[in-house]
Amino acid sequence: MAIEDVKNSAGDSAAAPQVIEPVDPPSSRFLYVDISAMRAKQLRRGALPRLSTETQQPLKAERIAMEEVRKGLVTYDLPAFKPRAFTD
């Protein structure tokens, strides 16, 4: 599983920021927690939050990540399912 970060490929501040289209929320709780944890790790390492600053108080990276995933601001892809062959 990978989370794609929105990056400015031009590298200059004059370029317009990319618009993120909201995606559907994860289909399971485990997937929601896994994606949120990966995003929180990115935030702790210096990634900028994708939420607008609505509150004055600082929030933990985990709370910000969970809200971003809930609102569909974090994109993710899942690996293809490969069923295992059972041998007797």
MMTF fields as JSON, N, C-alpha, C and O atoms, coordinates in Angstrom:
{
  "mmtfVersion": "1.0.0",
  "mmtfProducer": "UNKNOWN",
  "numBonds": 351,
  "numAtoms": 352,
  "numGroups": 88,
  "numChains": 1,
  "numModels": 1,
  "chainsPerModel": [1],
  "groupsPerChain": [88],
  "chainIdList": ["A"],
  "bondAtomList": [4, 2, 8, 6, 12, 10, 16, 14, 20, 18, 24, 22, 28, 26, 32, 30, 36, 34, 40, 38, 44, 42, 48, 46, 52, 50, 56, 54, 60, 58, 64, 62, 68, 66, 72, 70, 76, 74, 80, 78, 84, 82, 88, 86, 92, 90, 96, 94, 100, 98, 104, 102, 108, 106, 112, 110, 116, 114, 120, 118, 124, 122, 128, 126, 132, 130, 136, 134, 140, 138, 144, 142, 148, 146, 152, 150, 156, 154, 160, 158, 164, 162, 168, 166, 172, 170, 176, 174, 180, 178, 184, 182, 188, 186, 192, 190, 196, 194, 200, 198, 204, 202, 208, 206, 212, 210, 216, 214, 220, 218, 224, 222, 228, 226, 232, 230, 236, 234, 240, 238, 244, 242, 248, 246, 252, 250, 256, 254, 260, 258, 264, 262, 268, 266, 272, 270, 276, 274, 280, 278, 284, 282, 288, 286, 292, 290, 296, 294, 300, 298, 304, 302, 308, 306, 312, 310, 316, 314, 320, 318, 324, 322, 328, 326, 332, 330, 336, 334, 340, 338, 344, 342, 348, 346],
  "bondOrderList": [1, 1, 1, 1, 1, 1, 1, 1, 1, 1, 1, 1, 1, 1, 1, 1, 1, 1, 1, 1, 1, 1, 1, 1, 1, 1, 1, 1, 1, 1, 1, 1, 1, 1, 1, 1, 1, 1, 1, 1, 1, 1, 1, 1, 1, 1, 1, 1, 1, 1, 1, 1, 1, 1, 1, 1, 1, 1, 1, 1, 1, 1, 1, 1, 1, 1, 1, 1, 1, 1, 1, 1, 1, 1, 1, 1, 1, 1, 1, 1, 1, 1, 1, 1, 1, 1, 1],
  "groupList": [{"groupName": "MET", "atomNameList": ["N", "CA", "C", "O"], "elementList": ["N", "C", "C", "O"], "formalChargeList": [0, 0, 0, 0], "bondAtomList": [1, 0, 2, 1, 3, 2], "bondOrderList": [1, 1, 2], "singleLetterCode": "M", "chemCompType": "L-PEPTIDE LINKING"}, {"groupName": "ALA", "atomNameList": ["N", "CA", "C", "O"], "elementList": ["N", "C", "C", "O"], "formalChargeList": [0, 0, 0, 0], "bondAtomList": [1, 0, 2, 1, 3, 2], "bondOrderList": [1, 1, 2], "singleLetterCode": "A", "chemCompType": "L-PEPTIDE LINKING"}, {"groupName": "ILE", "atomNameList": ["N", "CA", "C", "O"], "elementList": ["N", "C", "C", "O"], "formalChargeList": [0, 0, 0, 0], "bondAtomList": [1, 0, 2, 1, 3, 2], "bondOrderList": [1, 1, 2], "singleLetterCode": "I", "chemCompType": "L-PEPTIDE LINKING"}, {"groupName": "GLU", "atomNameList": ["N", "CA", "C", "O"], "elementList": ["N", "C", "C", "O"], "formalChargeList": [0, 0, 0, 0], "bondAtomList": [1, 0, 2, 1, 3, 2], "bondOrderList": [1, 1, 2], "singleLetterCode": "E", "chemCompType": "L-PEPTIDE LINKING"}, {"groupName": "ASP", "atomNameList": ["N", "CA", "C", "O"], "elementList": ["N", "C", "C", "O"], "formalChargeList": [0, 0, 0, 0], "bondAtomList": [1, 0, 2, 1, 3, 2], "bondOrderList": [1, 1, 2], "singleLetterCode": "D", "chemCompType": "L-PEPTIDE LINKING"}, {"groupName": "VAL", "atomNameList": ["N", "CA", "C", "O"], "elementList": ["N", "C", "C", "O"], "formalChargeList": [0, 0, 0, 0], "bondAtomList": [1, 0, 2, 1, 3, 2], "bondOrderList": [1, 1, 2], "singleLetterCode": "V", "chemCompType": "L-PEPTIDE LINKING"}, {"groupName": "LYS", "atomNameList": ["N", "CA", "C", "O"], "elementList": ["N", "C", "C", "O"], "formalChargeList": [0, 0, 0, 0], "bondAtomList": [1, 0, 2, 1, 3, 2], "bondOrderList": [1, 1, 2], "singleLetterCode": "K", "chemCompType": "L-PEPTIDE LINKING"}, {"groupName": "ASN", "atomNameList": ["N", "CA", "C", "O"], "elementList": ["N", "C", "C", "O"], "formalChargeList": [0, 0, 0, 0], "bondAtomList": [1, 0, 2, 1, 3, 2], "bondOrderList": [1, 1, 2], "singleLetterCode": "N", "chemCompType": "L-PEPTIDE LINKING"}, {"groupName": "SER", "atomNameList": ["N", "CA", "C", "O"], "elementList": ["N", "C", "C", "O"], "formalChargeList": [0, 0, 0, 0], "bondAtomList": [1, 0, 2, 1, 3, 2], "bondOrderList": [1, 1, 2], "singleLetterCode": "S", "chemCompType": "L-PEPTIDE LINKING"}, {"groupName": "GLY", "atomNameList": ["N", "CA", "C", "O"], "elementList": ["N", "C", "C", "O"], "formalChargeList": [0, 0, 0, 0], "bondAtomList": [1, 0, 2, 1, 3, 2], "bondOrderList": [1, 1, 2], "singleLetterCode": "G", "chemCompType": "PEPTIDE LINKING"}, {"groupName": "PRO", "atomNameList": ["N", "CA", "C", "O"], "elementList": ["N", "C", "C", "O"], "formalChargeList": [0, 0, 0, 0], "bondAtomList": [1, 0, 2, 1, 3, 2], "bondOrderList": [1, 1, 2], "singleLetterCode": "P", "chemCompType": "L-PEPTIDE LINKING"}, {"groupName": "GLN", "atomNameList": ["N", "CA", "C", "O"], "elementList": ["N", "C", "C", "O"], "formalChargeList": [0, 0, 0, 0], "bondAtomList": [1, 0, 2, 1, 3, 2], "bondOrderList": [1, 1, 2], "singleLetterCode": "Q", "chemCompType": "L-PEPTIDE LINKING"}, {"groupName": "ARG", "atomNameList": ["N", "CA", "C", "O"], "elementList": ["N", "C", "C", "O"], "formalChargeList": [0, 0, 0, 0], "bondAtomList": [1, 0, 2, 1, 3, 2], "bondOrderList": [1, 1, 2], "singleLetterCode": "R", "chemCompType": "L-PEPTIDE LINKING"}, {"groupName": "PHE", "atomNameList": ["N", "CA", "C", "O"], "elementList": ["N", "C", "C", "O"], "formalChargeList": [0, 0, 0, 0], "bondAtomList": [1, 0, 2, 1, 3, 2], "bondOrderList": [1, 1, 2], "singleLetterCode": "F", "chemCompType": "L-PEPTIDE LINKING"}, {"groupName": "LEU", "atomNameList": ["N", "CA", "C", "O"], "elementList": ["N", "C", "C", "O"], "formalChargeList": [0, 0, 0, 0], "bondAtomList": [1, 0, 2, 1, 3, 2], "bondOrderList": [1, 1, 2], "singleLetterCode": "L", "chemCompType": "L-PEPTIDE LINKING"}, {"groupName": "TYR", "atomNameList": ["N", "CA", "C", "O"], "elementList": ["N", "C", "C", "O"], "formalChargeList": [0, 0, 0, 0], "bondAtomList": [1, 0, 2, 1, 3, 2], "bondOrderList": [1, 1, 2], "singleLetterCode": "Y", "chemCompType": "L-PEPTIDE LINKING"}, {"groupName": "THR", "atomNameList": ["N", "CA", "C", "O"], "elementList": ["N", "C", "C", "O"], "formalChargeList": [0, 0, 0, 0], "bondAtomList": [1, 0, 2, 1, 3, 2], "bondOrderList": [1, 1, 2], "singleLetterCode": "T", "chemCompType": "L-PEPTIDE LINKING"}],
  "groupTypeList": [0, 1, 2, 3, 4, 5, 6, 7, 8, 1, 9, 4, 8, 1, 1, 1, 10, 11, 5, 2, 3, 10, 5, 4, 10, 10, 8, 8, 12, 13, 14, 15, 5, 4, 2, 8, 1, 0, 12, 1, 6, 11, 14, 12, 12, 9, 1, 14, 10, 12, 14, 8, 16, 3, 16, 11, 11, 10, 14, 6, 1, 3, 12, 2, 1, 0, 3, 3, 5, 12, 6, 9, 14, 5, 16, 15, 4, 14, 10, 1, 13, 6, 10, 12, 1, 13, 16, 4],
  "groupIdList": [1, 2, 3, 4, 5, 6, 7, 8, 9, 10, 11, 12, 13, 14, 15, 16, 17, 18, 19, 20, 21, 22, 23, 24, 25, 26, 27, 28, 29, 30, 31, 32, 33, 34, 35, 36, 37, 38, 39, 40, 41, 42, 43, 44, 45, 46, 47, 48, 49, 50, 51, 52, 53, 54, 55, 56, 57, 58, 59, 60, 61, 62, 63, 64, 65, 66, 67, 68, 69, 70, 71, 72, 73, 74, 75, 76, 77, 78, 79, 80, 81, 82, 83, 84, 85, 86, 87, 88],
  "secStructList": [7, 3, 3, 7, 7, 7, 7, 7, 1, 1, 7, 1, 6, 6, 1, 7, 7, 7, 7, 7, 7, 7, 7, 7, 7, 7, 1, 1, 2, 2, 2, 2, 2, 2, 2, 2, 2, 2, 2, 2, 2, 2, 2, 2, 6, 6, 7, 7, 7, 1, 1, 7, 7, 7, 7, 1, 1, 7, 7, 7, 2, 2, 2, 2, 2, 2, 2, 2, 2, 2, 6, 6, 7, 1, 7, 3, 3, 7, 7, 7, 7, 7, 7, 7, 7, 7, 7, 7],
  "xCoordList": [0.85, 0.0, 0.898, 1.919, 0.53, 1.323, 0.39, -0.726, 0.881, 0.148, 0.898, 2.101, 0.184, 0.822, 0.788, -0.272, 1.95, 2.024, 1.914, 2.456, 1.225, 1.145, 2.415, 2.705, 3.161, 4.417, 4.401, 3.799, 5.06, 5.188, 6.387, 7.525, 6.154, 7.243, 8.108, 9.277, 7.569, 8.351, 9.354, 10.456, 9.006, 9.921, 9.965, 10.702, 9.216, 9.227, 7.926, 6.911, 7.96, 6.785, 5.735, 4.615, 6.071, 5.126, 4.117, 3.085, 4.389, 3.489, 2.221, 2.259, 1.106, -0.171, -0.209, 0.283, -0.785, -0.865, -1.828, -2.795, -1.548, -2.405, -3.656, -3.615, -4.771, -6.044, -6.238, -6.088, -6.571, -6.781, -8.267, -9.062, -8.641, -10.033, -10.311, -9.524, -11.398, -11.706, -11.946, -12.567, -11.458, -11.66, -12.61, -12.866, -13.13, -14.026, -13.254, -12.079, -13.891, -13.206, -12.913, -13.578, -11.933, -11.6, -12.802, -13.686, -12.812, -13.962, -13.95, -14.978, -12.812, -12.756, -12.047, -11.298, -12.283, -11.634, -10.122, -9.355, -9.704, -8.278, -7.579, -6.517, -8.162, -7.582, -7.554, -6.575, -8.614, -8.68, -7.544, -6.873, -7.338, -6.284, -4.914, -4.033, -4.726, -3.436, -3.075, -1.941, -4.017, -3.773, -3.532, -2.642, -4.319, -4.137, -2.762, -2.124, -2.309, -0.992, 0.126, 1.088, 0.0, 1.021, 1.034, 2.096, -0.145, -0.228, 0.308, 0.977, 0.028, 0.545, 2.068, 2.709, 2.637, 4.1, 4.651, 5.678, 3.962, 4.38, 4.299, 5.202, 3.225, 3.058, 4.138, 4.663, 4.47, 5.522, 6.88, 7.752, 7.06, 8.336, 8.38, 9.362, 7.325, 7.368, 6.407, 6.408, 5.588, 4.613, 3.593, 3.274, 3.098, 2.118, 0.718, 0.369, -0.092, -1.471, -2.295, -2.092, -3.215, -4.102, -5.41, -6.225, -5.616, -6.808, -6.585, -5.452, -7.655, -7.543, -7.422, -7.964, -6.723, -6.555, -7.802, -7.961, -8.685, -9.948, -9.868, -10.615, -8.973, -8.895, -7.603, -6.626, -7.605, -6.436, -5.483, -4.279, -6.009, -5.176, -4.459, -5.027, -3.216, -2.5, -3.093, -3.507, -3.13, -3.653, -2.527, -1.529, -2.692, -1.714, -1.743, -2.769, -0.61, -0.505, -1.496, -2.044, -1.727, -2.65, -4.085, -4.801, -4.498, -5.855, -6.019, -7.046, -5.001, -5.042, -5.116, -5.903, -4.301, -4.28, -5.631, -6.122, -6.234, -7.537, -8.599, -9.438, -8.567, -9.55, -9.322, -10.281, -8.063, -7.758, -8.255, -8.815, -8.053, -8.516, -10.037, -10.633, -10.674, -12.145, -12.76, -13.796, -12.118, -12.626, -12.211, -12.624, -11.406, -11.01, -9.888, -9.765, -9.065, -7.985, -6.685, -5.731, -6.649, -5.447, -5.753, -6.704, -4.946, -5.146, -4.316, -3.263, -4.791, -4.102, -4.437, -5.45, -3.58, -3.886, -3.59, -2.715, -4.329, -4.193, -3.536, -3.796, -2.687, -2.1, -3.182, -4.203, -2.937, -3.899, -3.977, -2.965, -5.184, -5.397, -4.947, -5.383, -4.074, -3.602, -3.973, -3.346, -4.991, -5.383, -4.287, -3.661, -4.078, -3.079, -3.67, -4.83, -2.851, -3.278, -2.966, -1.848, -3.96, -3.782, -3.333, -3.888, -2.341, -1.874, -2.109, -1.95, -2.484, -2.731, -1.567, -1.589],
  "yCoordList": [-1.159, 0.0, 1.225, 1.25, 2.222, 3.446, 4.647, 4.631, 5.668, 6.92, 7.891, 8.097, 8.481, 9.421, 10.809, 11.315, 11.413, 12.785, 13.726, 13.449, 14.817, 15.828, 16.654, 17.272, 16.657, 17.393, 18.378, 18.132, 19.476, 20.478, 20.116, 20.265, 19.639, 19.165, 20.304, 20.087, 21.495, 22.62, 23.097, 23.51, 23.051, 23.425, 24.908, 25.31, 25.733, 27.164, 27.563, 26.88, 28.665, 29.083, 29.768, 29.994, 30.098, 30.791, 29.833, 30.276, 28.538, 27.562, 27.434, 27.548, 27.195, 27.048, 25.705, 24.712, 25.649, 24.371, 23.43, 23.864, 22.139, 21.142, 20.959, 21.029, 20.724, 20.516, 19.018, 18.254, 18.6, 17.193, 16.894, 17.509, 15.946, 15.52, 14.559, 13.638, 14.737, 13.812, 12.402, 12.221, 11.411, 10.009, 9.386, 9.959, 8.213, 7.513, 7.091, 6.737, 7.124, 6.673, 5.172, 4.456, 4.698, 3.261, 2.403, 2.824, 1.2, 0.312, -0.447, -0.993, -0.494, -1.219, -0.384, 0.537, -0.704, 0.018, -0.189, 0.743, -1.429, -1.718, -0.869, -0.305, -0.775, 0.033, 1.506, 2.201, 1.983, 3.366, 3.665, 4.691, 2.756, 2.945, 2.877, 3.672, 1.942, 1.779, 3.015, 3.49, 3.532, 4.725, 5.939, 6.747, 6.066, 7.186, 7.144, 8.183, 5.964, 5.835, 6.224, 6.883, 5.819, 6.191, 7.7, 8.31, 8.287, 9.739, 10.486, 11.508, 9.995, 10.624, 10.595, 11.551, 9.512, 9.411, 10.485, 11.102, 10.699, 11.758, 13.119, 13.941, 13.369, 14.658, 14.885, 15.991, 13.848, 13.98, 14.243, 14.85, 13.784, 13.991, 15.31, 15.594, 16.122, 17.458, 17.748, 18.864, 16.793, 17.052, 18.082, 18.14, 18.875, 19.902, 19.301, 18.473, 19.699, 19.2, 19.669, 20.764, 18.83, 19.165, 19.778, 20.212, 19.817, 20.444, 21.94, 22.396, 22.69, 24.12, 24.312, 23.527, 25.341, 25.613, 26.311, 27.523, 25.519, 26.052, 26.34, 27.174, 25.658, 25.822, 26.524, 26.497, 27.144, 27.853, 26.921, 27.175, 25.848, 24.969, 23.961, 23.516, 23.59, 22.59, 21.204, 20.863, 20.417, 19.062, 18.072, 18.397, 16.872, 15.83, 15.401, 15.504, 14.926, 14.473, 13.351, 13.271, 12.491, 11.372, 11.851, 11.317, 12.859, 13.412, 14.086, 13.932, 14.827, 15.494, 14.447, 14.586, 13.395, 12.343, 11.632, 11.371, 11.317, 10.649, 11.516, 11.01, 12.812, 13.718, 13.836, 13.885, 13.882, 13.948, 12.696, 12.792, 11.531, 10.285, 10.249, 9.838, 10.673, 10.682, 11.574, 11.24, 12.724, 13.664, 13.308, 13.978, 12.27, 11.832, 12.657, 12.708, 13.306, 14.141, 13.372, 13.91, 12.128, 11.301, 10.224, 9.457, 10.174, 9.149, 7.925, 8.042, 6.774, 5.522, 4.517, 4.64, 3.526, 2.436, 1.125, 1.045, 0.117, -1.192, -2.139, -2.057, -3.039, -4.025, -4.992, -5.19, -5.572, -6.522, -7.747, -8.215, -8.257, -9.443, -10.675, -10.909, -11.462, -12.694, -13.867, -14.077, -14.629, -15.752, -16.822, -17.11, -17.393, -18.442, -19.794, -20.093, -20.585, -21.931, -22.846, -22.853, -23.605, -24.528, -25.879, -26.402, -26.415, -27.749, -28.715, -28.36, -29.922, -30.947, -31.866, -32.787],
  "zCoordList": [0.0, 0.0, 0.0, 0.688, -0.754, -0.793, -0.726, -1.245, -0.078, -0.029, -0.909, -0.746, -1.836, -2.745, -2.135, -1.765, -2.036, -1.544, -2.732, -3.801, -2.548, -3.583, -3.501, -2.477, -4.583, -4.601, -5.75, -6.795, -5.541, -6.576, -7.427, -6.983, -8.652, -9.484, -10.005, -10.324, -10.096, -10.6, -9.562, -9.925, -8.285, -7.234, -6.922, -6.022, -7.622, -7.315, -6.645, -6.782, -5.925, -5.172, -6.041, -5.584, -7.274, -8.144, -8.765, -9.272, -8.737, -9.342, -8.498, -7.273, -9.173, -8.478, -7.756, -8.292, -6.546, -5.835, -6.545, -7.171, -6.436, -7.06, -6.229, -5.0, -6.907, -6.225, -6.052, -7.005, -4.836, -4.54, -4.6, -3.889, -5.45, -5.535, -4.386, -4.169, -3.645, -2.552, -3.074, -4.121, -2.351, -2.708, -1.7, -0.641, -2.028, -1.109, 0.134, 0.038, 1.292, 2.51, 2.423, 1.675, 3.174, 3.15, 3.518, 4.264, 2.979, 3.161, 4.486, 4.887, 5.171, 6.444, 7.502, 7.177, 8.749, 9.846, 9.832, 10.072, 9.548, 9.52, 8.475, 8.74, 7.299, 6.226, 6.62, 6.351, 7.251, 7.723, 8.705, 8.596, 9.664, 10.668, 10.012, 10.338, 9.096, 8.429, 7.607, 7.671, 6.844, 6.029, 6.926, 6.656, 7.985, 8.913, 9.577, 9.748, 9.947, 10.573, 9.615, 10.01, 8.364, 7.368, 7.139, 7.007, 7.095, 6.893, 8.116, 7.964, 9.32, 10.537, 10.549, 10.986, 10.075, 9.994, 9.047, 9.329, 7.926, 6.993, 7.653, 7.493, 8.395, 9.069, 10.118, 10.24, 10.871, 11.881, 11.25, 11.871, 10.012, 9.31, 8.553, 7.867, 8.669, 8.093, 6.955, 6.435, 6.549, 5.489, 5.976, 7.164, 5.065, 5.419, 5.484, 4.642, 6.465, 6.553, 5.356, 4.832, 4.942, 3.823, 4.299, 3.485, 5.595, 6.171, 6.301, 6.454, 6.239, 6.508, 8.013, 8.791, 8.414, 9.84, 10.357, 10.216, 10.96, 11.475, 12.971, 13.483, 13.67, 15.118, 15.5, 14.752, 16.653, 17.148, 17.89, 17.934, 18.473, 19.268, 18.374, 17.376, 18.714, 17.915, 18.131, 19.239, 17.077, 17.153, 16.909, 16.266, 17.423, 17.197, 15.73, 15.058, 15.255, 13.863, 13.577, 12.477, 14.551, 14.367, 14.15, 13.304, 14.917, 14.755, 13.39, 12.729, 12.984, 11.676, 10.578, 9.642, 10.681, 9.669, 9.58, 8.482, 10.733, 10.72, 10.059, 9.314, 10.326, 9.718, 8.21, 7.44, 7.791, 6.359, 5.636, 4.545, 6.236, 5.618, 5.602, 4.606, 6.692, 6.764, 5.705, 5.131, 5.439, 4.443, 3.02, 2.073, 2.855, 1.517, 0.908, -0.316, 1.728, 1.219, 0.996, 0.434, 1.432, 1.272, 0.238, 0.39, -0.807, -1.824, -1.457, -0.831, -1.846, -1.555, -2.637, -3.326, -2.779, -3.694, -2.984, -2.121, -3.363, -2.743, -3.728, -4.928, -3.244, -4.148, -4.636, -3.978, -5.777, -6.337, -5.439, -4.916, -5.267, -4.442, -5.206, -6.333, -4.591, -5.206, -4.303, -3.265, -4.697, -3.858, -3.845, -4.865, -2.671, -2.547, -2.928, -2.644, -3.569, -3.916, -2.726, -2.212, -2.306, -1.192, -1.728, -2.695, -1.092, -1.487, -0.332, 0.836, -0.673, 0.364, 0.484, 1.3]
}
